[in-house]
Amino acid sequence: MTNARFIPFRKYDIISLCQAYLNEEDHQSFAEFSTILQSVIHYQYHDLLESLKNNYAPFDPNADTRLLNPIDDKTRKAHQAKFAQQFATVLNAANYETITNQDLQEALNEESLFKVRLAVEFDDFAEVVFYRRGESQKTETLRTWWGLRKKQVQFTNYDRVAIFIRFKDEQYFLEKGKKPMGFEPRSTIVKLFQNVPKADLEMLFPNSEVKMRPIDKLIIGSSALVGGTVVLVTKLGASILLLIAMIAFWGGWRSEEVHMSQQHFITFAIGMGVFGSFIFKEWSKFKNRKIRFMKALADNLYFKNLDNNAGVFHTLVDAAEEEDVKEALLAYTFLLKADEAISSAQLDQRIEAWFYSTQQCQLDFEIDDALSKLVKLNLVEETHGLYQAVDLKTAKQRLDARWDGFFTFG
């Protein structure tokens, strides 16, 4: 398992850690620098958020506003394509990783932790992409054999999972004779979840259906077979033998005539009623067990769901902004503290080693993104592959000038 790019500390905690790393006389100046840096980066993300909202609006299933003009298919597809591109950009900035097709296939093959088997119709999707952030190994104790046996299971857990799904058009569902449940053809949905075991990724699909596991079918089938045999023998045994003898006589396989009295017919009818009631009872057990599985699935998703549709990219833009600020602050702080200009590899190694020694945290720091931001903001100078930070006073002045230049009306 590789180290994650995600920095698992709040922005304000990072500011405090950076202040503690610097000399005490720089604490107030660094706090001021942090404030204006956050404002500049926040403004830069504002345009991206507005573009995401605009591109998502034509197919937002939760919209409570009206469109001024109808959207044709060509325009709709253009908006969807642009949104998908920007959504991927935001997720990458928020340090999410793409969940590969191999990971999804492994999830479908692995046994669910909450003992529910799900089937997913992948053909319903025109596009589907899963993203994750924060991967860890966890251990959970599961009860088996009606709670009599405990078993410890180790599994891979994802702290955050974002999904992007676009359904096929209405013609596809008409040709399949399938009526969509809970979603609209051509719709695009985005969702955000927390604490999702890798083995249970399939439960996040909107069209997943609960299926009985082989062990559940065996339990119900065995119960039905044994119970049905007992009912047939005790309630219908004599009547069935008499009926078989009568059929044999009518068919010429038996010479001795057989007579069934009214009492025999009444007994047979009562027995058939009992047998029919037993079959209905077993069928009800099957349906009730499936309902319990569906409830387990719904309960599980209720506590794992963090956000839906437009709310997702609002949350992710905020997360991406936080990651950008944290990366920039850390890179600037360590360059400011360095005695001389250093390479990106040296800076990367120092930050990662510092996190490991002070916070027992292993991460893959995004050094290229951090330095790129600082260079664009003119807070770091690069000469022959070596980087050096400008002093705090100059950094604040340059950020202030950039802030003042955001609006220059003649």
Secondary structure, DSSP 4 states (H G I P E B T S, - for coil): -PPPS---S-HHHHHHHHHHHS-GGGHHHHHHHHHHHHHHHHHHHHHHHHHHHHHHGGG-TT--S--SSPPPHHHHHHHHHHHHHHHHHHHHHTT-EEEPHHHHHHHHHSPPTTS-EEE--GGGEEEEEEEEEEEEEEEEEEEETTTTEEEEEEEEEEEEEEEEEEE--HHHHHHHT---SSS-TT-EEEEEEEEEEGGGGGGGSTT-EEE--HHHHHHHHHHHHHHHHHHHHHHHHHHHHHHHHHHHHHTTS--S-----HHHHHHHHHHHHHHHHHHHHHHHHHHHHHHHHHHHHHHHHHHHEEEETHHHHHHHHHHHHHHHHHHHHHHHHHHHHSSS-EEHHHHHHHHHHHHHHHH-------HHHHHHHHHHTT-EEEETTEEEEPPHHHHHHHHHHHHHTT----
